[in-house]
């Protein structure tokens, strides 16, 4: 009986699992799903390369799987009757954002299709270095280099930009341009002690300032003692030079910076529309109900028709079951004539449920010799055991144990 009830319970459990499930309408609001890894055990700022299917956001197209795009964030937005899924990607600067779009997909009761994509930001890395630059200028006055040089110099080379500061200790000035010219040079010299006014003893050339002058005239003056004094005039051409320009070189130094475009962030927006729910299928409920009722009815019939009485015969001091039968609640009869065993002592066991039903009734027992005995059953919450000895078959038999 216990085995039958277990089978019935298992069958009911199996059929109750066949219920129809409907898509749940997502609640209003905004949710954010991080695909870092996720899961979320990792740092949220760390990018997660797309290497396979994203089961949380629908299938990813093959063109994205083969690209260097990195999925940074997925946001689900349900607001003002709009159902949007926003996927944020980080891609190289030369990547075509059209390659981020995906085919239509379904998720959580909605069918999504790509609506538009937009550029969110350009992501730069910054690099700094110490730079220097030499400048050369020309000026008229030797000491005016500092005044002519600007204190700051704009720098732009190799992508680096910034301002450099003049290093005054590095200024070096030199002659840049000069011109030559000639001029007439004269000289007058006096010579004394000549015995006669003869130019033979007068020097024909003299040197003045590095220039050689030629004798051009001599005038004699008698001294009164028979001697003469000569006044010689010299003339010639001298060469001079003048400075036209000075040239100065100076060095500017300073910190310069370079911004490198590393990646671009794009957001792809998908618009979702609710998928209509299928019509409810009640056949599974109907079939399950019919089956449960049938199984319950079968269980009730089996319980009613069960054998509720056991007859045990005593052999060698031990009782063994020799017959099982069902007692009728309206005319309970126990027939021992069918027991082919030759035993001097029998034990009749009636289960608890039947004992309660038969309380206040008499049970007739047909003994092996054909005689009929009656036993009155009193009300009890326990089963009933009736012991019959061979010596008592023609007399009264007694209730052997009340608590069976």
Secondary structure, 3 states (H helix, E strand, C coil): CHHHHHHHHHHHHHHHCCCCCCCCCCCCEEEEECCCCCHHHCCCCCCEECCCCECCCECCCHHHHCCCCEEEEEEEEEECCEEEEEEEEEECCCCCHHHHCCCCEEECCEEEEEEEEEEEEEEEEEEEEEEEEEEEEEECCCCCHHHHCCCEEEEEECCEEEEEEEEEEEEEEEEEEEEEEEEEEEEEEEEEEECCCCHHHCCCEEEECCEEEEEEEEEEEECCCCCEEEEEEEEEEEEEEEEEEEEEEEEEEEEEEEEEEEEEEEEEEEEEEECCCCCCCCHHHHHHHHHHHHHHHHHHHHHHCCCCEEEEEEECCEEEEEEEECCCCCCCEEECCCCCCCCCEEEEEECHHHHHHCCCCEEEEECCCCCEEEEECCCCCCCEEEEEEHHHCCCCCEEEECCC
